[in-house]
Amino acid sequence: MASSTATTTTDPIITGTGNARFNADAANWDSNPSIQLATSLAFESYLSRLPPPSELSSFNVLEIGCGTGLLSLLLAPHVRSLTAVDAAEGMIDVLTHKLSPGGTYEQVKNVRPVAALLEDPEDPIIKIDPVTGEAWEGKFDLVISHLVLHHVADLAALFKTICGTLKPGTGRVVTTDFENFGPEARRFHPEAKMDGVERHGITKEEMEEILKGVGFEEVKVERGFVLQKRVESEPGKGDMEKGPVMEFPFLVCEGRRV
Ligand SMILES: C[S@@+](CC[C@H](N)C(=O)[O-])C[C@H]1O[C@@H](n2cnc3c(N)ncnc32)[C@H](O)[C@@H]1O
């Protein structure tokens, strides 16, 4: 396998909501135990749904909303390449640092961090092969996205873009996010962290409709795992360390591009 240095794009096209919050949170993102736990649970959930290693190892993967690359770096050894996109430059800077010489993942040569809000499936920003560093005209075998959908205002537009990045006939999307199981789902975030939160979780019905509506087949939306997470004792109290532990079910959304 040819190797290349991971690249961060420098284009000033970051326009998504909540970027200020994620840029600010990036440096301490990995020290949050519930983020780490959610990533591990999601990773197991993805692996159990993906093809066997003989097939998966040839996959070119696109991750939308990779953050600091927690999930990206777990999946990278199992796939050919991983293009890791996030709208917050601060998050991408942390991932780039991990992959740089002296970083904790300097040996990983198949992940390419990209700071961008992806709206066009043909955007040249994702048309570089992370492994060779050369221009690439291909489509992805798989798109993944974890804990991002609740930050996206127009989910149909996002899934339309995702669909366009995938190989026709075989390309698959698998995403994970917490379920909107009722008013208590709001407690997933402390009240002080609602900037950029567009919805308090996703529902099976809305996700099935969206995936089918933009051109996915074999659509399946089901509970994948449950995250136990400490929440504020009362909304707005800001005392996450003292509050109760709540259970948040996560939905796994899957589809294949027609
Ligand atoms: C809650 S964080 C999750 C990050 C990472 N997936 C994780 O679990 O650690 C949500 C991330 O999605 C990114 N994001 C939100 N909307 C996005 C979009 N439309 N395109 C790319 N990234 C987006 C944010 O910048 C943020 O880093």
The ligand as an SDF file (V2000), in Angstrom:
LIG
                    3D

 27 29  0  0  0  0  0  0  0  0999 V2000
  -21.5140   15.5680   18.4710 C   0  0  0  0  0  0  0  0  0  0  0  0
  -20.1520   15.8030   17.3880 S   0  0  0  0  0  0  0  0  0  0  0  0
  -19.7230   14.1270   17.0220 C   0  0  0  0  0  0  0  0  0  0  0  0
  -18.3070   13.9890   16.5260 C   0  0  0  0  0  0  0  0  0  0  0  0
  -17.8570   12.5540   16.3320 C   0  0  0  0  0  0  0  0  0  0  0  0
  -18.6730   11.8660   15.3670 N   0  0  0  0  0  0  0  0  0  0  0  0
  -17.8540   11.8230   17.6470 C   0  0  0  0  0  0  0  0  0  0  0  0
  -18.7830   11.0480   17.9040 O   0  0  0  0  0  0  0  0  0  0  0  0
  -16.9270   12.0430   18.4480 O   0  0  0  0  0  0  0  0  0  0  0  0
  -20.9200   16.3290   15.9100 C   0  0  0  0  0  0  0  0  0  0  0  0
  -19.9050   16.7280   14.8570 C   0  0  0  0  0  0  0  0  0  0  0  0
  -20.5760   16.8290   13.6140 O   0  0  0  0  0  0  0  0  0  0  0  0
  -20.0390   17.9260   12.9200 C   0  0  0  0  0  0  0  0  0  0  0  0
  -21.0670   18.3170   11.9510 N   0  0  0  0  0  0  0  0  0  0  0  0
  -22.3240   18.7210   12.1790 C   0  0  0  0  0  0  0  0  0  0  0  0
  -22.9780   18.9060   11.0300 N   0  0  0  0  0  0  0  0  0  0  0  0
  -22.1070   18.5790   10.0550 C   0  0  0  0  0  0  0  0  0  0  0  0
  -22.1820   18.5390    8.6460 C   0  0  0  0  0  0  0  0  0  0  0  0
  -23.2920   18.8790    8.0000 N   0  0  0  0  0  0  0  0  0  0  0  0
  -21.0900   18.1650    7.9510 N   0  0  0  0  0  0  0  0  0  0  0  0
  -19.9580   17.8170    8.6010 C   0  0  0  0  0  0  0  0  0  0  0  0
  -19.8280   17.8240    9.9300 N   0  0  0  0  0  0  0  0  0  0  0  0
  -20.8890   18.2020   10.6400 C   0  0  0  0  0  0  0  0  0  0  0  0
  -19.7290   18.9530   13.9800 C   0  0  0  0  0  0  0  0  0  0  0  0
  -18.7750   19.8790   13.5430 O   0  0  0  0  0  0  0  0  0  0  0  0
  -19.2380   18.0600   15.1140 C   0  0  0  0  0  0  0  0  0  0  0  0
  -17.8410   17.8960   15.0800 O   0  0  0  0  0  0  0  0  0  0  0  0
  1  2  1  0
  2  3  1  0
  2 10  1  0
  3  4  1  0
  4  5  1  0
  5  6  1  0
  5  7  1  0
  7  8  2  0
  7  9  1  0
 10 11  1  0
 11 12  1  0
 11 26  1  0
 12 13  1  0
 13 14  1  0
 13 24  1  0
 14 15  1  0
 14 23  1  0
 15 16  2  0
 16 17  1  0
 17 18  1  0
 17 23  2  0
 18 19  1  0
 18 20  2  0
 20 21  1  0
 21 22  2  0
 22 23  1  0
 24 25  1  0
 24 26  1  0
 26 27  1  0
M  CHG  2   2   1   9  -1
M  END
$$$$
